[in-house]
Amino acid sequence: MRRKVVVSLFAALLSSAALAQVEVAEPWVRATVAQQKATGAFMRLTAAKDARLVEARSPVAGAVEIHQMKMEGDVMKMNAIPALDLPAGKTVELKPGGYHVMLLGLHAQVKEGEMVPLTLVVEDRDGKREQIEVQAPVRPLAAGREAQHDRGHAMEHKH
């Protein structure tokens, strides 16, 4: 009987490990000023198998969206996207000026030194979904600005 329990526990651990297919590295959220209603969350995602980031949630925001920033002509545009592909074995960087998670309708100011809880929802090729809980430290308001510095382009936010 004891052997069956050990084998069952081992099988359960293996199946949960198989689901944990996406590694999250260096998550962080940009601090806000008082009354600011939006900010970004950034991180690196590496999937063991082909997958897609299909949703993100956080209790600090009224809405959370996956966004892409890209140049269109001389204008930097930011658009919500339905999902972000995570090719197997390749790191996808969510960073200022590129793909990122947008926290909209913030309930309060996000301050440096705090931790922001995020839930990432990843879907594999078979449509199976996994939720990944992340605690992202809040970095100073100017963090990540080097990626956007000196571009001299206007930014337009569209949905």
N, C-alpha and C positions, 0 to 999 in steps of 0.2 A: 504493500500500500504506500509506504513512504517513497519508494522508487517512482510510483505513478505520480505522486505529488511533485517530486523534483522534476520529472520529465515534463509535466504540465506547466510548471513555472518557467522552465527553460524555453519551452515552445512559445509561451506568452511573451517572454522577453525578446525572443528572436522576431516574432511578428511585429512587436512595437518598434524594434530597431529597423525593420524593413520599411515601416511607415515614415520614420524620421529620415527623410530623403534629402532635406535641404538644410545646409549649414548657414547660420547667420553670423557674420563677423562684424565687429566694430559698429554696432548700431548707435545712432545719436540723433538728437532732435535739436533744432536751432531755437535758442531762447527768443522770447518776444518782449516787446515793450507793453506798458499798460494800454488796454483797449484794443490791442492788435488781435484780430480774429482768425488769423491763419499762420501756419508755420509748416516747415518741412521736416520729414524724417528720412534719414539716410543710413545706408548700410551696404555690406557686400553679401550677396547670396550665391551659394554654390550648391547645385543640385547633383545628386548621385546619378539620377536618371532624368530623362527629359521631363520637365514639369512646367507649370505656369503659375505665377502669382496672380490670383484671381480676385482677391479681396484683402482689405486691411481694416481693422477696427481699433478704436481707442476710446476709453471712457472720458478722456479730456476734451474730446471734440464732438460736435454735433454730426459731422460727416467726415469720412476718410476716403480719399480717392488715390488711385495710382495715376501718376502724371508723367508726361514726357515734355521736355523742353527741347526745341530745335529751332534753327535759323530758317526763316522763310524770307528770302531776299535779304533785306537789311534789318529785319525785325525778328527778335527772339520771341517765339510764341510758346505758351504753355497750354497743353491740352490734357484732359482726362482721357485715359485709355482703359479699355475693358479688362485687359490682362497683360502681363509681361512674361514673355517666354524666358525660361531658364534652361538652356541647353545642358545636357549631361556633361559634367566635368568642367564646365566653363564658369568662371566667376562673373556675375553680372553686378556691376557697381551702381548703386543708387546714390547719386551725388548731386550737389548743387550744379545747376546748368545742364542736367541730363535727366535720367529717370529718377523719380523720387516718390515718396508717399506724402500726400498733402493732407494736413490736419486742418479742417475748416470748421468755423463756428466754435472756436475755442470757448470753453466755459470759464476760464480764468487765465491770467497771465502765466506763461511757462517760463520759469526762472532757472538760471544757471545753477547747476548742482542738484536739481531735482531729477527724479527718474520718471519717465513716461512709459506706462504700460501699452504695448501694442500687441495685437493679435494678427498674425499673417495667415492667410488661407491659401494653401498651395494645392493645385490639382495635378494629378499624374495623367498619363496618356489614357488610362482606363476610366478616367472621370472620378477616381477616388480622391477625396479631399482630406487634407491634414491641416490642423491648426497648430501654429507655432507661437508660443507665448514669448515675448521679448520685453526686457526692461531696458529702455534706451536712456542713457544719461543726457542731460540737457547741457549743451555747450554754449559759449557766449554768442551773442547776436551776430558778431562779425565772423564767426567760424564758417569756413568753407567759401568765404567771399573771394578767395584767391582764384577760384575757378571762373568767376564772373568779372573779376576786376579788369578795368581798362578795355572793356569791349566797346563801350560807347554806343551801345544799341538800346533801343527802347524795348520793353518787354510787354507783350500783350497776352492777357489770360483769356482763353476761350474755352467753351465747353461744347 
